[in-house]
Amino acid sequence: MRRIRLGRSAVEITELSFGAAAIGNLFTEVDPEQAAAAVDAAWDEGVRYFDTAPHYGLGLSERRLGEVLRHRPRDTYAVSTKAGRLLDPLPPAEAASRQGLSDGFAVPHTHRRRWDFSGDGIRRSIEESLGRLGLDRIDVVYLHDPDDHGEAAFREGYPALEKLRAEGVVGAIGAGMNQTAMLTRFLRETDVDAVLCAGRFTLLDHSALEALLPEATARGRGVVVGGVFNSGLLADPRPGATYDYAAAPAPLLDRALRMRAVAGRHGVPLRAAALHYPLRHPAVAGVLVGTRSPDEVRDAAAQLRTTVPDALWDDLRAEGLL
């Protein structure tokens, strides 16, 4: 699988990366054997970039990912995690009283997530991530969803990452968000190596083309694109499908169905077109796909190996869909 340097850093990632939120029990439980098998399947398919975060399952994703990867040659793969949410232990009585999902994850409520973009908070977050992963360094760290904490992230969180990069604790630094405006600001005002943009550069949402991607191109920074299926609609467009984790509005469903029809005329699954689309831009280093089973991993790899003819993109443009 093709490897691409992440911005101006020395870190290389594969064009397909393993998003480990799902093996942190996103929405539903994943048993430990299946989680490990999913990571192993990604490795067998040539994936060498793995993304996680403390937020994912209150550290469960980091622990599961580390258990599989730490036994492999460390210089052969890259891991990214995120900082900005600290995990504070809950008193046993309070933990036992909490029911349901923990911020979307099917895990016991053993900890409380606390926003912290201070310098000390960022350092503590990375130290704890290193412990859960069982690794001696982290290749990439993104400030995680600083939407409502922008000034703290720019004033304290980012400088802390810069120092950690200089110390060699972290290889590359950046920010990961579901929006483009603040990510563009990071590109313009800081020396980040890369940004992780989720859901804003897909067949259905081209907003990253307005400023983010031109800025990244001009400054030689890398972009990793997540959410290429917009949470499901582009993987399987049908009534009841989700778009950005909510029911897809009828006009978007209609657009996705029309895209599927165009792709079908070229013998290409819509999933393959959705994966290939972001990789056509020169600033995009890779696409990140969240998978929870070996079959999902193998399907993503197969879609990436699918040849998508230029005529498909021409037809999508001709029909006003792209």
C-alpha positions in Angstrom: 0.0 0.0 0.0 1.3 3.4 -0.9 3.0 5.5 1.8 2.9 9.3 1.8 4.9 11.7 4.0 2.6 13.7 6.3 3.2 17.3 5.4 6.8 18.4 6.1 7.3 15.9 8.9 9.4 12.8 8.8 6.3 10.7 9.5 5.0 8.5 6.7 1.4 7.1 6.6 -0.4 4.7 4.3 -3.1 6.2 2.1 -5.6 4.0 4.0 -5.6 4.3 7.8 -7.3 2.4 10.5 -9.7 4.5 12.6 -9.9 2.8 16.0 -12.9 4.5 17.5 -15.1 1.5 16.7 -12.9 -0.9 18.6 -13.4 1.4 21.6 -17.0 0.2 21.5 -18.5 3.1 19.6 -22.3 2.7 20.0 -22.1 -1.0 20.5 -19.7 -3.5 22.1 -16.9 -5.2 20.2 -15.4 -8.2 21.9 -11.6 -8.2 22.5 -10.9 -11.0 20.0 -12.8 -9.2 17.2 -11.0 -5.9 18.0 -7.6 -7.6 17.8 -8.6 -9.4 14.6 -9.6 -6.2 13.0 -6.2 -4.6 13.7 -4.5 -7.7 12.4 -6.6 -7.7 9.3 -5.6 -4.1 8.7 -1.9 -5.0 9.0 -2.4 -7.9 6.6 -3.9 -5.5 4.1 -0.8 -3.3 4.3 -2.3 -0.6 6.5 0.5 1.0 8.6 -1.2 4.1 10.1 -3.6 3.7 13.0 -5.6 6.5 14.7 -7.0 6.5 18.2 -7.9 8.9 21.1 -8.4 8.8 24.8 -12.0 9.8 24.2 -12.7 6.5 22.3 -14.1 4.2 24.9 -12.5 6.0 27.9 -9.1 4.7 26.8 -10.3 1.3 25.6 -9.4 2.0 22.0 -5.8 3.0 22.9 -5.3 -0.1 25.1 -6.7 -2.5 22.5 -4.7 -0.9 19.7 -1.5 -1.0 21.7 -1.9 -4.6 22.7 -1.7 -5.6 19.1 0.8 -3.1 17.7 3.4 -3.1 20.5 4.7 -6.5 19.5 5.4 -5.4 15.9 8.6 -3.6 14.8 8.1 0.0 16.0 9.6 1.7 12.9 7.2 0.0 10.5 4.0 1.8 11.5 2.7 5.1 12.6 0.2 5.8 15.4 -1.8 9.0 16.1 -3.7 9.9 19.1 -5.3 13.1 20.4 -5.2 15.5 23.3 -7.7 17.9 24.9 -9.9 15.5 26.9 -8.5 14.2 30.2 -10.0 11.1 31.8 -10.6 11.6 35.6 -11.6 8.5 37.6 -15.2 8.6 39.0 -15.9 7.5 42.6 -17.2 3.9 42.5 -20.7 4.9 43.7 -21.1 7.5 41.0 -19.7 5.2 38.4 -22.1 2.4 39.3 -25.1 4.8 39.2 -24.5 5.8 35.6 -26.3 3.9 32.8 -26.3 3.8 29.0 -23.6 5.0 26.6 -20.7 7.0 27.8 -20.6 9.9 25.3 -21.5 7.4 22.5 -19.4 4.5 23.7 -20.6 1.2 25.2 -18.2 1.1 28.1 -18.6 1.3 31.9 -18.7 4.8 33.3 -15.4 4.5 35.1 -14.1 8.0 34.2 -15.3 11.5 33.4 -14.0 13.3 30.3 -12.8 16.7 31.1 -11.8 19.3 28.5 -8.2 20.6 29.1 -6.1 22.3 26.5 -3.6 23.8 29.0 0.0 23.0 28.6 0.0 20.7 31.7 -3.2 19.1 30.5 -1.7 18.3 27.1 1.4 16.8 28.6 -0.6 14.7 31.0 -2.9 13.5 28.3 0.1 12.3 26.1 1.8 10.6 29.1 -1.3 8.7 29.9 -1.8 7.8 26.2 1.7 6.4 26.1 0.9 4.3 29.1 -2.3 2.9 27.6 -0.7 2.2 24.2 2.5 0.7 25.8 4.7 2.7 23.3 7.7 4.8 23.8 6.6 7.6 21.4 3.6 8.7 19.5 4.0 9.6 15.8 1.2 12.1 15.5 -0.8 14.0 18.1 -3.8 16.1 17.1 -5.6 18.6 19.4 -9.0 16.9 19.6 -12.2 19.0 18.8 -11.1 22.3 20.2 -14.2 24.0 18.7 -15.4 25.6 22.0 -11.9 26.0 23.4 -10.1 27.7 20.6 -8.2 30.4 22.5 -6.9 27.9 25.1 -5.9 25.5 22.2 -3.9 28.2 20.4 -2.5 29.9 23.5 -1.5 26.9 25.5 -2.3 23.5 23.9 -0.5 24.1 20.6 2.7 25.5 22.2 2.8 22.4 24.4 2.7 20.2 21.3 5.5 22.2 19.7 7.7 21.6 22.7 6.9 17.9 22.8 7.7 17.7 19.1 11.1 19.4 19.7 11.8 16.9 22.6 11.1 14.0 20.2 8.2 12.6 22.3 5.9 13.4 19.3 6.8 13.1 15.6 4.2 15.4 14.1 1.5 17.6 15.5 -1.8 19.0 14.3 -5.5 19.3 15.1 -8.5 17.1 14.3 -12.0 18.4 13.9 -15.3 18.1 12.1 -15.1 21.7 10.7 -12.8 23.6 8.4 -12.6 27.1 9.7 -10.5 26.5 12.8 -8.4 23.9 11.0 -7.6 26.6 8.4 -6.7 28.9 11.2 -4.3 26.3 12.6 -2.6 26.1 9.1 -2.3 29.9 8.8 -1.2 30.7 12.4 0.8 27.8 13.6 3.5 25.4 12.5 1.3 22.2 12.5 2.5 19.4 10.3 -1.0 18.2 9.4 -4.7 18.4 10.2 -7.3 15.7 10.4 -10.6 16.8 8.8 -13.6 14.6 9.4 -16.6 14.7 7.1 -15.9 17.9 5.3 -14.2 16.6 2.2 -16.5 13.9 0.8 -18.6 13.3 -2.3 -21.5 15.1 -0.4 -19.6 17.9 1.4 -16.9 19.9 -0.5 -16.4 22.6 2.1 -12.8 21.8 2.7 -12.1 23.0 -0.9 -13.0 26.6 -0.1 -10.0 27.4 2.1 -8.6 24.5 4.0 -7.2 22.5 1.2 -5.8 25.5 -0.8 -4.1 26.6 2.5 -2.6 23.2 3.1 -1.3 23.0 -0.5 0.2 26.4 -0.4 2.0 25.7 2.9 3.0 22.1 2.3 1.0 20.7 5.1 -0.7 17.3 5.1 -4.4 16.6 5.4 -5.9 13.3 6.6 -9.5 13.0 5.7 -11.9 11.1 7.9 -15.6 10.5 7.7 -15.5 9.8 4.0 -18.9 8.0 4.1 -20.5 10.8 6.2 -21.3 8.2 8.9 -23.1 5.9 6.5 -25.0 7.6 3.7 -22.2 7.2 1.2 -21.5 3.6 2.2 -25.1 2.5 1.7 -27.6 5.1 0.5 -31.1 4.0 1.5 -34.1 5.3 3.5 -33.0 5.5 7.2 -29.3 5.9 6.4 -27.4 8.4 8.5 -25.6 11.6 7.5 -23.2 13.0 10.1 -24.8 10.6 12.7 -28.4 11.9 12.1 -31.1 10.8 9.8 -30.1 11.8 6.2 -32.3 14.6 4.9 -34.3 13.6 1.8 -32.3 15.9 -0.7 -29.0 14.4 0.4 -30.4 10.9 0.2 -31.6 11.6 -3.3 -28.2 13.0 -4.3 -26.4 9.9 -2.9 -28.7 7.6 -4.8 -28.0 9.5 -8.0 -24.3 9.2 -7.3 -24.6 5.5 -6.8 -26.4 5.2 -10.1 -23.6 7.0 -11.9 -20.9 4.9 -10.2 -22.8 1.8 -11.0 -22.8 2.6 -14.8 -19.0 2.4 -14.5 -19.1 -0.8 -12.5 -17.8 1.0 -9.4 -19.3 0.7 -5.9 -20.2 4.1 -4.4 -18.0 3.1 -1.4 -15.0 2.9 -3.7 -15.7 6.3 -5.2 -16.2 7.8 -1.8 -12.8 6.5 -0.7 -10.9 7.6 -3.8 -12.4 11.1 -4.1 -10.4 12.8 -1.3 -7.2 11.1 -2.5 -7.4 13.0 -5.8 -6.4 16.2 -4.0 -2.6 16.8 -3.7 -2.8 18.0 -0.1 -4.5 14.8 1.1 -2.1 12.2 2.5 -4.6 9.6 3.4 -8.1 8.6 4.2 -9.1 7.3 7.6 -11.9 4.6 7.9 -13.4 3.5 11.1 -13.8 -0.3 11.2 -14.8 -2.8 13.8 -14.3 -6.2 12.2 -11.9 -8.0 9.8 -14.6 -8.0 7.1 -15.0 -4.3 7.3 -11.2 -3.8 7.1 -10.9 -6.1 4.1 -13.8 -4.4 2.3 -12.2 -0.9 2.8 -8.9 -2.2 1.4 -10.8 -3.8 -1.6 -12.6 -0.6 -2.4 -9.3 1.3 -2.4 -7.8 -1.2 -4.8 -10.8 -0.7 -7.2 -10.0 1.3 -10.3 -12.1 4.4 -10.6 -12.1 5.8 -14.2 -11.8 9.5 -14.8 -15.0 9.2 -16.8 -16.9 8.6 -13.6 -15.8 11.9 -12.1 -16.7 13.6 -15.5 -20.2 12.1 -15.4 -20.7 13.2 -11.8 -19.8 16.8 -12.8 -22.0 16.6 -15.9 -25.0 15.7 -13.7 -24.2 18.5 -11.3 -23.3 16.1 -8.5 -19.7 17.1 -8.0 
